[in-house]
């Protein structure tokens, strides 16, 4: 218990555990999965005086993260083009041809840098 999202992620990556259960973070972040997935700021302010006392006050009344209006949400939506699945709609244009010798096939350096 008491793991941060970063500690939990690292533990799973290292094979220490398969999943992590969160309690306190879920109380003040009812959208914890979305916050973790999108890197949104966590609400760490829990009203312990009301958290476990019978009604919604301090237990189920925490507000979900409000995405700022300036977020370009269409750009970060996934897209499927024929057999190709892209996790977002942002790609890099083919600028690396000037660093690629004839016949202009990407080199190991291109692959390493842009991976």
TORKOL-4160 file (C-alpha; in steps of 0.2 Angstrom, whole numbers, padded with zeros to 4 digits, m for minus):
115
<pt num="1" X="0000" Y="0000" Z="0000"/>
<pt num="2" X="0004" Y="0018" Z="m0001"/>
<pt num="3" X="0012" Y="0017" Z="m0019"/>
<pt num="4" X="0013" Y="0032" Z="m0030"/>
<pt num="5" X="0008" Y="0029" Z="m0048"/>
<pt num="6" X="0026" Y="0030" Z="m0053"/>
<pt num="7" X="0031" Y="0017" Z="m0040"/>
<pt num="8" X="0017" Y="0006" Z="m0046"/>
<pt num="9" X="0021" Y="0007" Z="m0064"/>
<pt num="10" X="0040" Y="0004" Z="m0061"/>
<pt num="11" X="0035" Y="m0012" Z="m0050"/>
<pt num="12" X="0024" Y="m0019" Z="m0064"/>
<pt num="13" X="0038" Y="m0015" Z="m0077"/>
<pt num="14" X="0051" Y="m0024" Z="m0066"/>
<pt num="15" X="0039" Y="m0039" Z="m0064"/>
<pt num="16" X="0037" Y="m0037" Z="m0045"/>
<pt num="17" X="0018" Y="m0038" Z="m0046"/>
<pt num="18" X="0005" Y="m0039" Z="m0059"/>
<pt num="19" X="m0007" Y="m0025" Z="m0053"/>
<pt num="20" X="m0008" Y="m0012" Z="m0039"/>
<pt num="21" X="m0024" Y="m0008" Z="m0029"/>
<pt num="22" X="m0026" Y="0010" Z="m0024"/>
<pt num="23" X="m0037" Y="0017" Z="m0010"/>
<pt num="24" X="m0033" Y="0034" Z="m0005"/>
<pt num="25" X="m0029" Y="0040" Z="m0022"/>
<pt num="26" X="m0046" Y="0034" Z="m0029"/>
<pt num="27" X="m0055" Y="0043" Z="m0015"/>
<pt num="28" X="m0050" Y="0060" Z="m0021"/>
<pt num="29" X="m0047" Y="0055" Z="m0039"/>
<pt num="30" X="m0063" Y="0045" Z="m0045"/>
<pt num="31" X="m0055" Y="0046" Z="m0062"/>
<pt num="32" X="m0038" Y="0039" Z="m0057"/>
<pt num="33" X="m0036" Y="0028" Z="m0072"/>
<pt num="34" X="m0039" Y="0043" Z="m0084"/>
<pt num="35" X="m0028" Y="0054" Z="m0074"/>
<pt num="36" X="m0014" Y="0041" Z="m0075"/>
<pt num="37" X="m0017" Y="0037" Z="m0093"/>
<pt num="38" X="m0016" Y="0056" Z="m0098"/>
<pt num="39" X="m0003" Y="0062" Z="m0085"/>
<pt num="40" X="m0016" Y="0074" Z="m0077"/>
<pt num="41" X="m0012" Y="0081" Z="m0060"/>
<pt num="42" X="m0018" Y="0071" Z="m0045"/>
<pt num="43" X="m0029" Y="0078" Z="m0032"/>
<pt num="44" X="m0021" Y="0074" Z="m0015"/>
<pt num="45" X="m0033" Y="0084" Z="m0004"/>
<pt num="46" X="m0043" Y="0071" Z="0005"/>
<pt num="47" X="m0056" Y="0077" Z="0018"/>
<pt num="48" X="m0052" Y="0064" Z="0031"/>
<pt num="49" X="m0065" Y="0072" Z="0043"/>
<pt num="50" X="m0079" Y="0066" Z="0031"/>
<pt num="51" X="m0072" Y="0052" Z="0020"/>
<pt num="52" X="m0080" Y="0037" Z="0029"/>
<pt num="53" X="m0095" Y="0044" Z="0037"/>
<pt num="54" X="m0110" Y="0039" Z="0028"/>
<pt num="55" X="m0115" Y="0051" Z="0014"/>
<pt num="56" X="m0106" Y="0058" Z="m0002"/>
<pt num="57" X="m0098" Y="0072" Z="0007"/>
<pt num="58" X="m0079" Y="0069" Z="0007"/>
<pt num="59" X="m0081" Y="0052" Z="m0001"/>
<pt num="60" X="m0090" Y="0052" Z="m0018"/>
<pt num="61" X="m0091" Y="0071" Z="m0021"/>
<pt num="62" X="m0073" Y="0074" Z="m0028"/>
<pt num="63" X="m0073" Y="0082" Z="m0045"/>
<pt num="64" X="m0066" Y="0073" Z="m0060"/>
<pt num="65" X="m0051" Y="0082" Z="m0069"/>
<pt num="66" X="m0056" Y="0096" Z="m0080"/>
<pt num="67" X="m0046" Y="0096" Z="m0096"/>
<pt num="68" X="m0041" Y="0114" Z="m0101"/>
<pt num="69" X="m0050" Y="0120" Z="m0116"/>
<pt num="70" X="m0033" Y="0123" Z="m0125"/>
<pt num="71" X="m0030" Y="0104" Z="m0126"/>
<pt num="72" X="m0030" Y="0098" Z="m0144"/>
<pt num="73" X="m0040" Y="0083" Z="m0140"/>
<pt num="74" X="m0043" Y="0078" Z="m0159"/>
<pt num="75" X="m0024" Y="0077" Z="m0161"/>
<pt num="76" X="m0022" Y="0064" Z="m0147"/>
<pt num="77" X="m0036" Y="0053" Z="m0153"/>
<pt num="78" X="m0031" Y="0036" Z="m0160"/>
<pt num="79" X="m0035" Y="0032" Z="m0179"/>
<pt num="80" X="m0035" Y="0016" Z="m0189"/>
<pt num="81" X="m0029" Y="0018" Z="m0207"/>
<pt num="82" X="m0032" Y="0002" Z="m0217"/>
<pt num="83" X="m0021" Y="m0010" Z="m0207"/>
<pt num="84" X="m0011" Y="0003" Z="m0198"/>
<pt num="85" X="m0016" Y="0008" Z="m0180"/>
<pt num="86" X="m0009" Y="0025" Z="m0174"/>
<pt num="87" X="m0011" Y="0029" Z="m0155"/>
<pt num="88" X="m0013" Y="0048" Z="m0160"/>
<pt num="89" X="m0014" Y="0059" Z="m0175"/>
<pt num="90" X="0003" Y="0067" Z="m0173"/>
<pt num="91" X="0017" Y="0061" Z="m0185"/>
<pt num="92" X="0033" Y="0068" Z="m0190"/>
<pt num="93" X="0036" Y="0073" Z="m0208"/>
<pt num="94" X="0050" Y="0065" Z="m0218"/>
<pt num="95" X="0063" Y="0078" Z="m0215"/>
<pt num="96" X="0077" Y="0065" Z="m0212"/>
<pt num="97" X="0081" Y="0062" Z="m0231"/>
<pt num="98" X="0095" Y="0075" Z="m0230"/>
<pt num="99" X="0104" Y="0064" Z="m0216"/>
<pt num="100" X="0101" Y="0048" Z="m0226"/>
<pt num="101" X="0113" Y="0044" Z="m0240"/>
<pt num="102" X="0107" Y="0038" Z="m0257"/>
<pt num="103" X="0096" Y="0028" Z="m0261"/>
<pt num="104" X="0088" Y="0038" Z="m0246"/>
<pt num="105" X="0084" Y="0023" Z="m0235"/>
<pt num="106" X="0083" Y="0027" Z="m0216"/>
<pt num="107" X="0099" Y="0022" Z="m0207"/>
<pt num="108" X="0102" Y="0015" Z="m0190"/>
<pt num="109" X="0105" Y="0032" Z="m0183"/>
<pt num="110" X="0088" Y="0038" Z="m0190"/>
<pt num="111" X="0079" Y="0023" Z="m0182"/>
<pt num="112" X="0088" Y="0025" Z="m0166"/>
<pt num="113" X="0084" Y="0044" Z="m0165"/>
<pt num="114" X="0066" Y="0044" Z="m0170"/>
<pt num="115" X="0061" Y="0028" Z="m0161"/>
